[in-house]
Amino acid sequence: MVEKITEANLILTNSLDKEILAQSKKDSQVIFFAEEGDGVKNKAHYSFRQLDIGESWARASSMNYVDIAWFGGLPIQPEIGWEFE
């Protein structure tokens, strides 16, 4: 346990507010518990829309994108390929 979020190596949270996202880009790892699904107020870029019954591919495949701003100018595309698995 730490007094300030900036001192944390690992953050366990059910909300992805600006402070937590900023810290995740610095030197902390974040585990996001999203039990409330679409009811989570601060969920950053994650969507929890209801899937059709029996469907999972549509949601799983949409996670195959990356925010290239996090990778400091590396020559990668926003839609990553299977080589990143």
QUIURRA-V8285 format. One record per helix or strand of 2 or more residues. SS is the DSSP state (alpha for helix, beta for strand). FROM is the first residue (numbers start at 1). LEN is the number of residues. If there is no record, write none. Layout:
{{SS FROM LEN} {SS FROM LEN}}
This chain:
{{alpha 5 3} {beta 10 4} {alpha 18 9} {beta 29 4} {alpha 37 3} {alpha 57 6} {alpha 68 4} {alpha 82 3}}
